[in-house]
């Protein structure tokens, strides 16, 4: 599969993750690095796992 559109969003932003579910992008990348504040990294990891389930 060749992705035509890729959406990058911070995994720590629950609103953005939920909104991405309804968008027509081919791939959604949950960012755990640059877009996430250091003190939010653990929560972002847990949110990414929950979103993938």
PDB file of N, CA, C, O and CB in Angstrom:
ATOM      1  N   UNK A   1       0.827  -1.175   0.000  1.00  0.00           N
ATOM      2  CA  UNK A   1       0.000   0.000   0.000  1.00  0.00           C
ATOM      3  C   UNK A   1       0.877   1.246   0.000  1.00  0.00           C
ATOM      4  O   UNK A   1       1.867   1.336   0.725  1.00  0.00           O
ATOM      5  CB  UNK A   1      -0.943  -0.006   1.201  1.00  0.00           C
ATOM      6  N   UNK A   2       0.496   2.172  -0.806  1.00  0.00           N
ATOM      7  CA  UNK A   2       1.225   3.441  -0.847  1.00  0.00           C
ATOM      8  C   UNK A   2       0.346   4.507  -0.198  1.00  0.00           C
ATOM      9  O   UNK A   2      -0.769   4.763  -0.652  1.00  0.00           O
ATOM     10  CB  UNK A   2       1.607   3.841  -2.325  1.00  0.00           C
ATOM     11  N   UNK A   3       0.849   5.118   0.854  1.00  0.00           N
ATOM     12  CA  UNK A   3       0.079   6.134   1.575  1.00  0.00           C
ATOM     13  C   UNK A   3       0.081   7.442   0.796  1.00  0.00           C
ATOM     14  O   UNK A   3       1.130   7.939   0.388  1.00  0.00           O
ATOM     15  CB  UNK A   3       0.650   6.352   2.992  1.00  0.00           C
ATOM     16  N   UNK A   4      -1.101   7.982   0.602  1.00  0.00           N
ATOM     17  CA  UNK A   4      -1.232   9.271  -0.080  1.00  0.00           C
ATOM     18  C   UNK A   4      -1.219  10.422   0.908  1.00  0.00           C
ATOM     19  O   UNK A   4      -0.793  11.530   0.583  1.00  0.00           O
ATOM     20  CB  UNK A   4      -2.514   9.311  -0.904  1.00  0.00           C
ATOM     21  N   UNK A   5      -1.690  10.148   2.116  1.00  0.00           N
ATOM     22  CA  UNK A   5      -1.709  11.203   3.125  1.00  0.00           C
ATOM     23  C   UNK A   5      -1.328  10.622   4.483  1.00  0.00           C
ATOM     24  O   UNK A   5      -1.795   9.552   4.874  1.00  0.00           O
ATOM     25  CB  UNK A   5      -3.102  11.877   3.193  1.00  0.00           C
ATOM     26  N   UNK A   6      -0.477  11.344   5.183  1.00  0.00           N
ATOM     27  CA  UNK A   6      -0.012  10.921   6.494  1.00  0.00           C
ATOM     28  C   UNK A   6      -0.258  12.067   7.468  1.00  0.00           C
ATOM     29  O   UNK A   6       0.136  13.204   7.210  1.00  0.00           O
ATOM     30  CB  UNK A   6       1.501  10.514   6.463  1.00  0.00           C
ATOM     31  N   UNK A   7      -0.909  11.767   8.584  1.00  0.00           N
ATOM     32  CA  UNK A   7      -1.204  12.752   9.602  1.00  0.00           C
ATOM     33  C   UNK A   7      -0.353  12.451  10.828  1.00  0.00           C
ATOM     34  O   UNK A   7      -0.418  11.354  11.383  1.00  0.00           O
ATOM     35  CB  UNK A   7      -2.714  12.759   9.955  1.00  0.00           C
ATOM     36  N   UNK A   8       0.440  13.422  11.243  1.00  0.00           N
ATOM     37  CA  UNK A   8       1.247  13.292  12.448  1.00  0.00           C
ATOM     38  C   UNK A   8       0.561  14.077  13.556  1.00  0.00           C
ATOM     39  O   UNK A   8       0.183  15.232  13.357  1.00  0.00           O
ATOM     40  CB  UNK A   8       2.712  13.796  12.216  1.00  0.00           C
ATOM     41  N   UNK A   9       0.397  13.456  14.725  1.00  0.00           N
ATOM     42  CA  UNK A   9      -0.220  14.153  15.835  1.00  0.00           C
ATOM     43  C   UNK A   9       0.366  13.654  17.144  1.00  0.00           C
ATOM     44  O   UNK A   9       0.801  12.506  17.239  1.00  0.00           O
ATOM     45  CB  UNK A   9      -1.742  13.968  15.816  1.00  0.00           C
ATOM     46  N   UNK A  10       0.378  14.519  18.156  1.00  0.00           N
ATOM     47  CA  UNK A  10       0.933  14.100  19.447  1.00  0.00           C
ATOM     48  C   UNK A  10       0.017  13.088  20.131  1.00  0.00           C
ATOM     49  O   UNK A  10      -1.190  13.304  20.236  1.00  0.00           O
ATOM     50  CB  UNK A  10       1.149  15.318  20.360  1.00  0.00           C
ATOM     51  N   UNK A  11       0.587  12.010  20.585  1.00  0.00           N
ATOM     52  CA  UNK A  11      -0.199  10.976  21.258  1.00  0.00           C
ATOM     53  C   UNK A  11      -0.779  11.480  22.568  1.00  0.00           C
ATOM     54  O   UNK A  11      -1.724  10.890  23.091  1.00  0.00           O
ATOM     55  CB  UNK A  11       0.654   9.745  21.512  1.00  0.00           C
ATOM     56  N   UNK A  12      -0.233  12.550  23.100  1.00  0.00           N
ATOM     57  CA  UNK A  12      -0.711  13.099  24.368  1.00  0.00           C
ATOM     58  C   UNK A  12      -1.963  13.953  24.205  1.00  0.00           C
ATOM     59  O   UNK A  12      -2.547  14.377  25.203  1.00  0.00           O
ATOM     60  CB  UNK A  12       0.378  13.919  25.014  1.00  0.00           C
ATOM     61  N   UNK A  13      -2.386  14.213  22.979  1.00  0.00           N
ATOM     62  CA  UNK A  13      -3.555  15.066  22.724  1.00  0.00           C
ATOM     63  C   UNK A  13      -4.757  14.176  22.395  1.00  0.00           C
ATOM     64  O   UNK A  13      -4.970  13.800  21.242  1.00  0.00           O
ATOM     65  CB  UNK A  13      -3.274  16.078  21.553  1.00  0.00           C
ATOM     66  N   UNK A  14      -5.534  13.847  23.425  1.00  0.00           N
ATOM     67  CA  UNK A  14      -6.662  12.927  23.261  1.00  0.00           C
ATOM     68  C   UNK A  14      -7.679  13.446  22.246  1.00  0.00           C
ATOM     69  O   UNK A  14      -8.250  12.665  21.485  1.00  0.00           O
ATOM     70  CB  UNK A  14      -7.347  12.694  24.602  1.00  0.00           C
ATOM     71  N   UNK A  15      -7.903  14.740  22.231  1.00  0.00           N
ATOM     72  CA  UNK A  15      -8.871  15.320  21.289  1.00  0.00           C
ATOM     73  C   UNK A  15      -8.418  15.107  19.840  1.00  0.00           C
ATOM     74  O   UNK A  15      -9.226  14.767  18.975  1.00  0.00           O
ATOM     75  CB  UNK A  15      -9.059  16.831  21.571  1.00  0.00           C
ATOM     76  N   UNK A  16      -7.130  15.309  19.585  1.00  0.00           N
ATOM     77  CA  UNK A  16      -6.597  15.123  18.235  1.00  0.00           C
ATOM     78  C   UNK A  16      -6.655  13.653  17.818  1.00  0.00           C
ATOM     79  O   UNK A  16      -6.977  13.342  16.672  1.00  0.00           O
ATOM     80  CB  UNK A  16      -5.152  15.637  18.155  1.00  0.00           C
ATOM     81  N   UNK A  17      -6.345  12.760  18.741  1.00  0.00           N
ATOM     82  CA  UNK A  17      -6.389  11.324  18.438  1.00  0.00           C
ATOM     83  C   UNK A  17      -7.819  10.915  18.088  1.00  0.00           C
ATOM     84  O   UNK A  17      -8.039  10.190  17.119  1.00  0.00           O
ATOM     85  CB  UNK A  17      -5.861  10.485  19.641  1.00  0.00           C
ATOM     86  N   UNK A  18      -8.782  11.375  18.868  1.00  0.00           N
ATOM     87  CA  UNK A  18     -10.180  11.037  18.597  1.00  0.00           C
ATOM     88  C   UNK A  18     -10.639  11.623  17.270  1.00  0.00           C
ATOM     89  O   UNK A  18     -11.342  10.958  16.510  1.00  0.00           O
ATOM     90  CB  UNK A  18     -11.079  11.537  19.728  1.00  0.00           C
ATOM     91  N   UNK A  19     -10.253  12.847  16.986  1.00  0.00           N
ATOM     92  CA  UNK A  19     -10.634  13.483  15.725  1.00  0.00           C
ATOM     93  C   UNK A  19     -10.036  12.739  14.529  1.00  0.00           C
ATOM     94  O   UNK A  19     -10.680  12.613  13.488  1.00  0.00           O
ATOM     95  CB  UNK A  19     -10.183  14.951  15.712  1.00  0.00           C
ATOM     96  N   UNK A  20      -8.806  12.248  14.680  1.00  0.00           N
ATOM     97  CA  UNK A  20      -8.125  11.540  13.591  1.00  0.00           C
ATOM     98  C   UNK A  20      -8.877  10.287  13.165  1.00  0.00           C
ATOM     99  O   UNK A  20      -8.789   9.872  12.009  1.00  0.00           O
ATOM    100  CB  UNK A  20      -6.713  11.170  14.010  1.00  0.00           C
ATOM    101  N   UNK A  21      -9.613   9.684  14.089  1.00  0.00           N
ATOM    102  CA  UNK A  21     -10.377   8.475  13.757  1.00  0.00           C
ATOM    103  C   UNK A  21     -11.395   8.727  12.645  1.00  0.00           C
ATOM    104  O   UNK A  21     -11.710   7.817  11.878  1.00  0.00           O
ATOM    105  CB  UNK A  21     -11.093   7.950  15.000  1.00  0.00           C
ATOM    106  N   UNK A  22     -11.908   9.946  12.551  1.00  0.00           N
ATOM    107  CA  UNK A  22     -12.915  10.257  11.556  1.00  0.00           C
ATOM    108  C   UNK A  22     -12.381  10.887  10.288  1.00  0.00           C
ATOM    109  O   UNK A  22     -13.151  11.152   9.365  1.00  0.00           O
ATOM    110  CB  UNK A  22     -13.911  11.147  12.143  1.00  0.00           C
ATOM    111  N   UNK A  23     -11.083  11.133  10.219  1.00  0.00           N
ATOM    112  CA  UNK A  23     -10.493  11.752   9.033  1.00  0.00           C
ATOM    113  C   UNK A  23     -10.191  10.704   7.966  1.00  0.00           C
ATOM    114  O   UNK A  23     -10.107   9.511   8.258  1.00  0.00           O
ATOM    115  CB  UNK A  23      -9.211  12.512   9.405  1.00  0.00           C
ATOM    116  N   UNK A  24     -10.034  11.157   6.747  1.00  0.00           N
ATOM    117  CA  UNK A  24      -9.799  10.225   5.638  1.00  0.00           C
ATOM    118  C   UNK A  24      -8.332  10.076   5.266  1.00  0.00           C
ATOM    119  O   UNK A  24      -8.015   9.725   4.130  1.00  0.00           O
ATOM    120  CB  UNK A  24     -10.565  10.673   4.433  1.00  0.00           C
ATOM    121  N   UNK A  25      -7.440  10.337   6.202  1.00  0.00           N
ATOM    122  CA  UNK A  25      -6.016  10.149   5.910  1.00  0.00           C
ATOM    123  C   UNK A  25      -5.725   8.647   5.828  1.00  0.00           C
ATOM    124  O   UNK A  25      -6.437   7.831   6.414  1.00  0.00           O
ATOM    125  CB  UNK A  25      -5.116  10.836   7.003  1.00  0.00           C
ATOM    126  N   UNK A  26      -4.687   8.309   5.105  1.00  0.00           N
ATOM    127  CA  UNK A  26      -4.313   6.907   4.954  1.00  0.00           C
ATOM    128  C   UNK A  26      -3.577   6.361   6.175  1.00  0.00           C
ATOM    129  O   UNK A  26      -3.721   5.189   6.522  1.00  0.00           O
ATOM    130  CB  UNK A  26      -3.453   6.737   3.726  1.00  0.00           C
ATOM    131  N   UNK A  27      -2.790   7.216   6.823  1.00  0.00           N
ATOM    132  CA  UNK A  27      -1.979   6.804   7.964  1.00  0.00           C
ATOM    133  C   UNK A  27      -2.014   7.900   9.012  1.00  0.00           C
ATOM    134  O   UNK A  27      -1.909   9.083   8.687  1.00  0.00           O
ATOM    135  CB  UNK A  27      -0.518   6.496   7.535  1.00  0.00           C
ATOM    136  N   UNK A  28      -2.161   7.509  10.269  1.00  0.00           N
ATOM    137  CA  UNK A  28      -2.049   8.451  11.391  1.00  0.00           C
ATOM    138  C   UNK A  28      -0.868   8.007  12.236  1.00  0.00           C
ATOM    139  O   UNK A  28      -0.823   6.867  12.699  1.00  0.00           O
ATOM    140  CB  UNK A  28      -3.379   8.508  12.249  1.00  0.00           C
ATOM    141  N   UNK A  29       0.090   8.905  12.438  1.00  0.00           N
ATOM    142  CA  UNK A  29       1.287   8.614  13.219  1.00  0.00           C
ATOM    143  C   UNK A  29       1.146   9.300  14.566  1.00  0.00           C
ATOM    144  O   UNK A  29       1.001  10.521  14.636  1.00  0.00           O
ATOM    145  CB  UNK A  29       2.584   9.081  12.480  1.00  0.00           C
ATOM    146  N   UNK A  30       1.189   8.523  15.624  1.00  0.00           N
ATOM    147  CA  UNK A  30       1.106   9.082  16.970  1.00  0.00           C
ATOM    148  C   UNK A  30       2.521   9.402  17.442  1.00  0.00           C
ATOM    149  O   UNK A  30       3.304   8.505  17.757  1.00  0.00           O
ATOM    150  CB  UNK A  30       0.391   8.094  17.955  1.00  0.00           C
ATOM    151  N   UNK A  31       2.829  10.676  17.486  1.00  0.00           N
ATOM    152  CA  UNK A  31       4.160  11.144  17.854  1.00  0.00           C
ATOM    153  C   UNK A  31       4.358  11.016  19.359  1.00  0.00           C
ATOM    154  O   UNK A  31       3.512  11.444  20.144  1.00  0.00           O
ATOM    155  CB  UNK A  31       4.370  12.605  17.402  1.00  0.00           C
ATOM    156  N   UNK A  32       5.468  10.431  19.748  1.00  0.00           N
ATOM    157  CA  UNK A  32       5.815  10.281  21.160  1.00  0.00           C
ATOM    158  C   UNK A  32       7.068  11.069  21.513  1.00  0.00           C
ATOM    159  O   UNK A  32       7.540  10.988  22.648  1.00  0.00           O
ATOM    160  CB  UNK A  32       6.013   8.810  21.503  1.00  0.00           C
ATOM    161  N   UNK A  33       7.609  11.816  20.590  1.00  0.00           N
ATOM    162  CA  UNK A  33       8.874  12.507  20.824  1.00  0.00           C
ATOM    163  C   UNK A  33       8.726  14.022  20.830  1.00  0.00           C
ATOM    164  O   UNK A  33       8.404  14.609  21.863  1.00  0.00           O
ATOM    165  CB  UNK A  33       9.876  12.104  19.777  1.00  0.00           C
ATOM    166  N   UNK A  34       8.958  14.659  19.689  1.00  0.00           N
ATOM    167  CA  UNK A  34       9.048  16.110  19.603  1.00  0.00           C
ATOM    168  C   UNK A  34       7.762  16.838  19.982  1.00  0.00           C
ATOM    169  O   UNK A  34       7.824  17.929  20.549  1.00  0.00           O
ATOM    170  CB  UNK A  34       9.438  16.496  18.222  1.00  0.00           C
ATOM    171  N   UNK A  35       6.618  16.272  19.688  1.00  0.00           N
ATOM    172  CA  UNK A  35       5.345  16.948  19.935  1.00  0.00           C
ATOM    173  C   UNK A  35       4.843  16.749  21.365  1.00  0.00           C
ATOM    174  O   UNK A  35       3.804  17.292  21.741  1.00  0.00           O
ATOM    175  CB  UNK A  35       4.301  16.450  18.955  1.00  0.00           C
ATOM    176  N   UNK A  36       5.576  15.974  22.160  1.00  0.00           N
ATOM    177  CA  UNK A  36       5.132  15.657  23.515  1.00  0.00           C
ATOM    178  C   UNK A  36       6.126  16.226  24.524  1.00  0.00           C
ATOM    179  O   UNK A  36       7.330  15.987  24.430  1.00  0.00           O
ATOM    180  CB  UNK A  36       4.978  14.122  23.703  1.00  0.00           C
ATOM    181  N   UNK A  37       5.605  16.979  25.486  1.00  0.00           N
ATOM    182  CA  UNK A  37       6.452  17.538  26.547  1.00  0.00           C
ATOM    183  C   UNK A  37       7.078  16.403  27.360  1.00  0.00           C
ATOM    184  O   UNK A  37       6.452  15.361  27.556  1.00  0.00           O
ATOM    185  CB  UNK A  37       5.627  18.483  27.473  1.00  0.00           C
ATOM    186  N   UNK A  38       8.308  16.601  27.833  1.00  0.00           N
ATOM    187  CA  UNK A  38       8.994  15.532  28.573  1.00  0.00           C
ATOM    188  C   UNK A  38       8.173  14.959  29.734  1.00  0.00           C
ATOM    189  O   UNK A  38       8.193  13.750  29.963  1.00  0.00           O
ATOM    190  CB  UNK A  38      10.304  16.052  29.106  1.00  0.00           C
ATOM    191  N   UNK A  39       7.466  15.799  30.453  1.00  0.00           N
ATOM    192  CA  UNK A  39       6.691  15.320  31.603  1.00  0.00           C
ATOM    193  C   UNK A  39       5.417  14.571  31.191  1.00  0.00           C
ATOM    194  O   UNK A  39       4.751  13.975  32.037  1.00  0.00           O
ATOM    195  CB  UNK A  39       6.323  16.491  32.497  1.00  0.00           C
ATOM    196  N   UNK A  40       5.080  14.599  29.911  1.00  0.00           N
ATOM    197  CA  UNK A  40       3.875  13.927  29.399  1.00  0.00           C
ATOM    198  C   UNK A  40       4.188  12.632  28.649  1.00  0.00           C
ATOM    199  O   UNK A  40       3.272  11.965  28.170  1.00  0.00           O
ATOM    200  CB  UNK A  40       3.114  14.866  28.481  1.00  0.00           C
ATOM    201  N   UNK A  41       5.457  12.272  28.542  1.00  0.00           N
ATOM    202  CA  UNK A  41       5.844  11.123  27.712  1.00  0.00           C
ATOM    203  C   UNK A  41       5.214   9.807  28.183  1.00  0.00           C
ATOM    204  O   UNK A  41       4.740   9.030  27.354  1.00  0.00           O
ATOM    205  CB  UNK A  41       7.356  10.985  27.706  1.00  0.00           C
ATOM    206  N   UNK A  42       5.199   9.542  29.481  1.00  0.00           N
ATOM    207  CA  UNK A  42       4.619   8.288  29.982  1.00  0.00           C
ATOM    208  C   UNK A  42       3.127   8.227  29.655  1.00  0.00           C
ATOM    209  O   UNK A  42       2.628   7.190  29.216  1.00  0.00           O
ATOM    210  CB  UNK A  42       4.839   8.154  31.512  1.00  0.00           C
ATOM    211  N   UNK A  43       2.420   9.327  29.868  1.00  0.00           N
ATOM    212  CA  UNK A  43       0.989   9.363  29.546  1.00  0.00           C
ATOM    213  C   UNK A  43       0.763   9.205  28.051  1.00  0.00           C
ATOM    214  O   UNK A  43      -0.195   8.556  27.631  1.00  0.00           O
ATOM    215  CB  UNK A  43       0.360  10.674  30.035  1.00  0.00           C
ATOM    216  N   UNK A  44       1.642   9.794  27.247  1.00  0.00           N
ATOM    217  CA  UNK A  44       1.510   9.696  25.791  1.00  0.00           C
ATOM    218  C   UNK A  44       1.705   8.260  25.332  1.00  0.00           C
ATOM    219  O   UNK A  44       1.005   7.798  24.430  1.00  0.00           O
ATOM    220  CB  UNK A  44       2.522  10.619  25.091  1.00  0.00           C
ATOM    221  N   UNK A  45       2.639   7.554  25.935  1.00  0.00           N
ATOM    222  CA  UNK A  45       2.856   6.140  25.573  1.00  0.00           C
ATOM    223  C   UNK A  45       1.608   5.318  25.886  1.00  0.00           C
ATOM    224  O   UNK A  45       1.175   4.501  25.072  1.00  0.00           O
ATOM    225  CB  UNK A  45       4.085   5.557  26.330  1.00  0.00           C
ATOM    226  N   UNK A  46       1.040   5.536  27.056  1.00  0.00           N
ATOM    227  CA  UNK A  46      -0.171   4.805  27.449  1.00  0.00           C
ATOM    228  C   UNK A  46      -1.329   5.158  26.520  1.00  0.00           C
ATOM    229  O   UNK A  46      -2.114   4.284  26.151  1.00  0.00           O
ATOM    230  CB  UNK A  46      -0.547   5.120  28.917  1.00  0.00           C
ATOM    231  N   UNK A  47      -1.442   6.423  26.141  1.00  0.00           N
ATOM    232  CA  UNK A  47      -2.513   6.851  25.246  1.00  0.00           C
ATOM    233  C   UNK A  47      -2.342   6.240  23.855  1.00  0.00           C
ATOM    234  O   UNK A  47      -3.326   5.876  23.211  1.00  0.00           O
ATOM    235  CB  UNK A  47      -2.548   8.381  25.151  1.00  0.00           C
ATOM    236  N   UNK A  48      -1.107   6.129  23.394  1.00  0.00           N
ATOM    237  CA  UNK A  48      -0.850   5.534  22.076  1.00  0.00           C
ATOM    238  C   UNK A  48      -1.249   4.057  22.067  1.00  0.00           C
ATOM    239  O   UNK A  48      -1.845   3.577  21.103  1.00  0.00           O
ATOM    240  CB  UNK A  48       0.644   5.686  21.690  1.00  0.00           C
ATOM    241  N   UNK A  49      -0.922   3.345  23.135  1.00  0.00           N
ATOM    242  CA  UNK A  49      -1.295   1.931  23.229  1.00  0.00           C
ATOM    243  C   UNK A  49      -2.809   1.800  23.258  1.00  0.00           C
ATOM    244  O   UNK A  49      -3.366   0.939  22.577  1.00  0.00           O
ATOM    245  CB  UNK A  49      -0.671   1.275  24.488  1.00  0.00           C
ATOM    246  N   UNK A  50      -3.485   2.642  24.036  1.00  0.00           N
ATOM    247  CA  UNK A  50      -4.938   2.598  24.107  1.00  0.00           C
ATOM    248  C   UNK A  50      -5.571   2.914  22.767  1.00  0.00           C
ATOM    249  O   UNK A  50      -6.553   2.278  22.385  1.00  0.00           O
ATOM    250  CB  UNK A  50      -5.442   3.564  25.157  1.00  0.00           C
ATOM    251  N   UNK A  51      -5.030   3.880  22.046  1.00  0.00           N
ATOM    252  CA  UNK A  51      -5.575   4.264  20.739  1.00  0.00           C
ATOM    253  C   UNK A  51      -5.404   3.138  19.724  1.00  0.00           C
ATOM    254  O   UNK A  51      -6.269   2.932  18.873  1.00  0.00           O
ATOM    255  CB  UNK A  51      -4.893   5.542  20.227  1.00  0.00           C
ATOM    256  N   UNK A  52      -4.309   2.421  19.809  1.00  0.00           N
ATOM    257  CA  UNK A  52      -4.062   1.329  18.868  1.00  0.00           C
ATOM    258  C   UNK A  52      -4.973   0.136  19.112  1.00  0.00           C
ATOM    259  O   UNK A  52      -5.244  -0.647  18.201  1.00  0.00           O
ATOM    260  CB  UNK A  52      -2.618   0.889  18.953  1.00  0.00           C
ATOM    261  N   UNK A  53      -5.436   0.004  20.328  1.00  0.00           N
ATOM    262  CA  UNK A  53      -6.344  -1.113  20.643  1.00  0.00           C
ATOM    263  C   UNK A  53      -7.698  -0.811  20.095  1.00  0.00           C
ATOM    264  O   UNK A  53      -8.618  -1.615  20.245  1.00  0.00           O
ATOM    265  CB  UNK A  53      -6.429  -1.371  22.158  1.00  0.00           C
TER     266      UNK A  53
END
